[in-house]
Amino acid sequence: MPHASLADTQLDRLQEILARHDGLEGPLLPILHAIQTEFGYIPAACIPVIADHLNIGRAEVHGVVSFYHDFRDAPAGRHVVKICRAEACQAVGAKALAEIALAKLGLEWHGTTPNGAVTIKPVYCLGLCACGPAAMVDDKVVGRVDAAKLNRILTEAGA
Amino acid sequence: MRDFILPNDRDMGTPASKSDTMVTLTVDGFEVTVPAGTSVMRASNEAGIAIPKLCATDSIEAFGSCRLCMVEIEGRRGTPASCTTPVSEGMVVQTQSTKLKKLRRGVMELYISDHPLDCLTCAANGDCELQDMAGAVGLRDVRYDAKANHFEPRNTSGEVNPDYIPKDDSNPYFTYDPAKCIACSRCVRACEEVQGTFALTIEGRGWDSRVSAGMAGDDFLSSDCVSCGACVQACPTATLQEKSVIELGTPERSVLTTCAYCGVGCTFKAELQGDELVRMVPYRHGKANRGHSCVKGRFAYGYAHHRDRILNPMIRDSIDQPWREVGWDEALNFAANRLRGLQQKHGRESIGVITSSRCTNEETYLVQKLTRAVFGNNNTDTCARVCHSPTGYGLGQTFGTSAGTQDFDSIEQADVVVVIGANPTDAHPVFGSRLKKRLRAGAKLIVVDPRRTDLVKSNHIRAAHHLALRPGTNVAVVTAMAHVIVTEGLMKEDFIRSRCDWDEFQDYAAFVTDPRHSPETTEALTGVPAEDLRQAARLYATGGNGAIYYGLGVTEHSQGSTTVIGIANLAMLTGNIGREGVGVNPLRGQNNVQGSCDMGSFPHELPGYRHVKLPEVRAIFEDAWGVKIDPEPGLRIPNMLDAAVEGTFKGLYCQGEDILQSDPDTKHVAAGLAAMECVIVHDLFLNETANYAHVFLPGSTFLEKDGTFTNAERRINRVRKVMAPKNGYADWEVTQLLANAMGAEWHYTHPAQIMAEIAATTPSFANVTYDLIDEKGSIQWPCNDAHPEGTATMHVDGFVRGKGRFIVTEYVATDERTGPRFPLLLTTGRILSQYNVGAQTRRTENVIWHDQDLLEIHPHDAEVRGVKDGDWIKLASRSGETTLRAQITDRVSPGVVYTTFHHPDTQANVITTDYSDWATNCPEYKVTAVQVSMSNGPSEWQEDYAEQAKRARRIQPAAE
């Protein structure tokens, strides 16, 4: 198999996560969340190990991981900024705001700044339609984002 | 793929419902009655009305994603998908309306907007469901000029299209072209539901949804894919396409026939252009395979036109000379004169035959008739000697007949499946898939095998118990299971009282109750933890329908027959015999092992398992053949070889079998063959045995002749000629020519006449005719006046022998023991991509999966010997030594090593010993004490053998 292998220490941490979820019904998503929390992303080399442990195909694990945009296949920046691109926010200027953000960072969607500070991602509705344009900085939602607020957010994040 | 050739072979869209309750509905004004649970789509198809569809096919469950099959149903809102809507009583369905047409065109328009319009140059042109559906819905215009698409490598300004994925042609037999994919998931679902491998997935979502084999970085070859072809079969477009169709074009005719690989006996459509085979496609109404296939039957037919195939007869005076190509007459006269000369000089008994389990029933029947009616002796044996002869003996003694008790459909009713010494996912893959499907539906599995086979643990499959016994201790394990069942009172007493001999049961019960048979006592011997064995025995006895499937891991032992008897005892103890979902089922190795045994290939039995010493049986054949039949049983294969070495057995006609490679103790086989004065090999290739032959008669493939094969379910399947024999004659014609050259005056002009003779002389085949097989598709024997349409399940109201017979199964350890010089136990087996001695599969692209035999060794055993993965190692036993590469794996237990026997340059059988089953002489392939050490290269035997083989294969060009 042309897959990279995990370092022994990573493998131990992965095995510990897998053991912690033994006996759980529908364990794959909780395991993936735990791995992302532990490693910051889902290392590809984890996939065959998870598949073997759950007795499912590695294709199936890959199918699930790739279905959810929140699961990353590479480490993200220290802060993740998500800008809402759903209809309500677009109606109040989210599109222009997003363009400003990308231009300022010099990135495409899902990109990370060279200094590793910020990853920028699109998101489709944060449930904050009354206060659009909305964004999310790490775990915190922010409403009524304008260019100035966005600038402040990105500067604070170290971009 | 579209089914465009045979009538009654339409894709019904969704699987059939098995309900007994019938429901009547109206489709477009036509009344139709179908089982409850049937989809509206299938019901409509039953009424002869096809509903447009893309994501549905009848091999997999309905999915409801393409939205092309929508219909209108009176009293319901909207336009439900007909594939996911079950029928109900009185339902009124409309499949066509202005609204439906408009919706369907809209759906197709969207599909086509992201599909290349290169139909004329597409490999699936004329065989594409997307194309058909575009026609069916009347698509005339595509309004969307989609800028983004998945099929153009570059856009009009020459920029690379990031959504374009190039073709994956890593698999030798089919390609995956993502540009043509409509993401219907049929391939993914077929891989999961039909094959049970779970190698495919849909990665991403929405616009990014793509079929992916394995994970990121995998291609089809590196993924879990086993190349069964189920995905190719399910694909509605050219996305998954056979390379042969890409190369040759779509076939124009189709012939139903039977696969010539393993004992499952899958029905295939051979699809051709003229006499050129384009592809083999599994037939959905095939009763053994139900539309499924494996890599061998589906793809590995290339040997039929391999350049190694010999098409002209050849002779030579002695084996140190090169072969001389001659005409048929010269070769047959040469052979006939030699054989007659040997009989004159050394006696009537000095020559014999070996029948082939790869040839048809009719051909096998003629070969044994040759020795009995023309040679005048009973010196006939067959390769079943080295595989399932203990099955014949064991089941014959206990039940009264030598055959599996069930059909393969029976697995769908089983609750507990016991697999002993068999590896169906490799050796009987289509049955393996059907078994795995049942296991995923909840049946429990017990595996008794020294090796952790894929059934023990693989995607979505986990055995409840894996009894990893020490090779050679089957009898002890089976008897210990009986001990648990009897001492814990789990047997079905009413079944035993009514169906079996009660007195014999008493003796047997007393025997197994003895504490020396308890799992706790036998644990030291077998290595199987007592508690595990107890739980497994309880599960089998009390878990509902218990079905036992076993293979050569049971029979190829010095106590093979005893284990078969032990298995029969277990089934009788628990009442697991005589209905669907239970039974005792030998998984036959070769396509026609069952048939070759049925046809009287054994030296002591005339066709139908009737002993030659019985005058009333001989009389039947003496009348039919007009000759006297020798009442003395003839020689078995090992006896023939022993007699040859002693100088009393001088001539052999060996059809379609390579005893030098497949039989144990290769050096002894070679010595026996070398001592004979006329060895006639009748085969496709110059096989290993032919190195010692004086006459080579070219054989025909299963594609080139008519006949029948009988599979492991006793199912007689038709083999149909799809092309003329490249060598000039079908094998039955060659045998007839040889017989006539010896003065026999046989006049068969078609195998149907041979079958008529079989039916006239053999009670279990009494009503079998080609017409009846054509009408029914296939027939399971016995087929006679009592069972005019054949018999799916045997021993339903009583055993064939009357009362079932319990026989005591005393464990006697094999004489082959480990010791300081040979501390490891070698066991042998096969692998998915190769078949038997590999003569066929080694001459196909299947070698990409298995290009050499490897020795599986446990990490502990490897470490103490300094062996690393991939090292050249020497494998030695008391019989001989060979070299091969090591594969380090914990599939085998410490102390056990495992290899396959597919490659002649490895010659695993140089290692195996001449120990054999006490009752039938079936060789003990599965247990050999060996030592493993590091090596630099081929052993002396391998070098000598290679040199001899090279010399023996020289062919002198024909004189101008």
Interface residues (C-beta under 8 A of the other chain):
Chain A: M1 P2 H3 A44 I47 P48 A51 N55 I56 G57 R58 A59 E60 V61 H62 G63 S66 F67 D73
Chain B: T197 F198 A199 L200 T201 I202 E203 G204 R205 D208 S212 A213 G214 M215 A216 G217 D218 S222 S223 D224 K457 S458 N459 H460 I461 R462
